[in-house]
Amino acid sequence: MEIGDVELAGLSLVAGRSAEQSGVSFRGVNPANALALEPAYYAASLDDIDTAARLAAGAFPHFAKLSGRERAAFLRKIAEGLTAAGAAIVGRANAETGLPVARLQGELARTTGQLKLFAELIEEGSWVDARIDEADRERKPLPRPDVRSMLRPIGPVAIFGASNFPLAFSVAGGDTASALAAGNPVIVKAHPAHPGTSEIVGRIVQEAVRASELPGGVFALLFDAGIEVGTALVEHPDVRAVAFTGSAAGGHALMRLASQRPEPIPCYSEMGSTNPLFILPGAMRERGPALAQALQASFTLGSGQFCTKPGLVFVPEKDDRKFMEALRSGVGSLELQGMLTAGIATKYKDAVLQRLHENRAQSIAGTAPGALASNANCSPVLFEVSLREFLKEPSLEEEIFGPTTLLVRYGSEDELLVAARQLHGHLTATIHGTEEDLSNSSELVHVLEGKVGRILFNGFPTGVEVCHAMVHGGPFPATSDGRSTSVGTRAIFRFVRPACYQDFPDACLPPELQQKNPLRIMRMVNGDLRRDE
């Protein structure tokens, strides 16, 4: 099947070519009308997986030795190819996900921007954290050796595409960009909800590998509608790390597989979050209706299918009448929301109905709570619960993926602190208040620093800026490792390890550690940060 200048074959991409047609077949589905899309896709075979992993391991030494400038040029080639094929990519992604064209165009720009940002990072080069402690042969009682260290890539990385971001967290998304930037070959397991989009992007990456005269094993793309390919990939001895964005069940399964291998490997799973939002009394008094409108827009953005959606909102009991009226009226007037897949819509319905049937919270707005109209549509629902009931029912903190949020009514700020201390790990937390509110809430901020990766003030967490300072991560169960981020240039540190060289001849050291600092990068020399020799 041909889309624009890209002919879709429905086959995995291994060793710089399409794999053989074998295995179980499946198709992408248009969520708007439930129609299957052409062509059929075929699950990668065990031979495909083994070949991809072995070739990645074989390509690793060459790819890891490339200069930052050479890898940066490769990343820019990928970005250029994505831009050139933008119409085909967006068109297919729209058909497979139902996401609006404008949203997908923005996501494509974010994807190319991530690649360019990492290109700039590695081209400059200081990210390797070069450290030099020069020898002191006169030191008593023992001389000090010459010790130098820097960060080095770890080897082939298995990356799992996300359902809700067919571009920015998928084949050429942030995980791929950061792993390639560090010098690691990548094997992507495409998400079955958007195989055509994945193939178009995969072929662009494959062409960039060829045009850059790199070994074919630097990149591979594998298809599967089940879990067999992903399981075999994580268990393959040549795979050295895993990156995953998706459900808690999927993330936990991959964490177990990675840890139970004969040689365990790191697994960076981003598994969703409820992203608590705290409205303090001053903000409620000053701008209650405006807060209601902005909150509604945030938790229904993209039909609530963002991992940063505010799904838990702490609201003061006093002075909230106008806020509540505006929020209930706004949510009640919303139409059915289109979901990414019928399966996601069904899970949303089941979670909403379970919450209703078990009387864990009260539905206060929304048409036909949790109902499915047809295909992948569902209804927004607004829930409410008292703080006392929330504290008694830990399951209310769990994420419901879709257009719903839970209001928790609190009385005093001391009660708010109790609730904050009980929270488990999340990606974000948001505080809405006046400057006086914030200055009086230093303890709340301190508590949240230990609970989330990003704290916002007077904003909304849906929307993650791709920049050097961004942290998109958080303590378990939001992620498998709260010390990392999957967005921003710090993401590169997931796929490296420190390597130390003692008493090496200068000419045998990596350029980053040579005495004259030929790359002019920032280094720590005898405890001082500097760019000179």
Phi, psi and omega in degrees: 000134184252131175235113185061236179261011184247126176261117182277132182249342179076023184235150176298155180250112184224136176060035177076015181210175176280143177285173177285153178282112180197172178082179181290141179257155176205169180227154167291155182231133175284114185292342181286328183228003178065017180274135177289143183256149174272152358271180170286146177248147185243132180297140178296143178276168176299325177295319177300315181297314181296318179297315180300316182291318181293319179292325176297316178297321178292327181281341187303310183303318180293313184294321181294332183276348179299150177289161176301324179296320180291317178291327178297319178297323177297314179298321180292327176297320177298313181299318179296319179295321178295319179296316181296326181262020187304317182296316180294319180296310183295319180298314180292320179297323177297319180292326185272338185241340185076002179291144182299149181302316181298319178298317181291324176297320176294321179293323177296318178297321177297319181296313178292326178296321177299315180299317180291324179296316178292327176299316179296319181299310186281336176292320176291314167099346185290348182300341185289354176056052180292132180229134183228125171242104187290155183294147172230091185288345182266357183297141178243144006278345181235141176293153178264131179285167173276120185234127181224143181215159177200171178273138180232151178294158187257341180129189185305135182244130174268126184237134181253123179293149181263150181287322189271352175227086185294350180239304189289337178236035183229226194304314180245028184281197187298322179295315179296314181300315183289322179293315178295319180301322180287344180106021182253132169298155186233137171239115183261132170262108185293147175285134183292348180284340179219064182292323181295315176302317181297320181293317179302311181295319180299321179292328177292317177296317179301318179293324177294324176299312181295313182295333179272002179057043177262159175299142181301335181288356179296333182215139172215151178232124183242139179252151175185141177265353181243214183246355188297314182295315180298318179298311181297325181294313180294328181277350183292132185295342179274350177276132187250351178194161182228139172232130187219139170231121182171213187284161177297319181298315179294317179297317179296321180297317180292323177300317179295315180300316182293325183278338184265001175296157174305323172240099184300151179230158178291141176233113180261096181256126171255114196242021176095173189190154176262344170054070183301141178236130185247119175259117182272159189304319182298318179295320180298318180293320187281323189213042182306305181298320179294322176297320180298315181296316181291323178296316179301315180297324183286313186280350174255358179301130182060032183058033177070021184257040174249139179291347179258011179300134175286103183257005183212115188234118179269120189238131177292145181290332183270150173057032184249009187298311182294323177300311183294319179298315182294320183289315181295320179295317182294314180293321181296336181270356183286146176273177177300145182256138177278131180258166184295320180216160176297326179296318178294320178297320179295318178297322177297312179301315182297319181293319179294314180295324178296318179297321179291312185293329181271003177055034180278342177202160182259133174279122184243355176196150180128140180271128178046069188313126175074003186287148172258129177275301177197155178053242186243043179257151178207170185256136172294146180221136177249125180251159178217146178206153176282158179298322180299315180291325178297317181294334180276344187235089183302332183295341179293344179276350183285148182290137164247116186280102183154184188278070177214154173213163183240121174273132178244117185272122180242156180263292183256163177290336174296321177296323179297320178295321177300315180295318181297321180293334182278343183298147170269192185287139177225166177287317184222161165219147183232138176242126172250124181188178171276171176299326177294317175306312185293320180295334178271002185240033181298326180291322177298315178299317179299317179296315183293332177301331179268359184249338188221169176268334184219128176249128180250148175239122178055041175218195177224141191284343179291115187115115184241115179290129178271106183204177184295324187272350186295141172237114174243085183188185179172169180298156176305141009266010177297318175222168178280341182213102184290357178274358187240171175222148177256000177231143182094167187289342175295344179300336181296334184288349176291335191243030177224167173217155179282138176236135186243141180235122183246125176059036178279146170299143186302319183293340181267358179275155170301149181307326182298338185248359181290151191303319185277001177052061186298336181272353179057040179270164174285130181223156172264113181244114182053038176091353181252135176276127181196165179256347182281185183300000000 
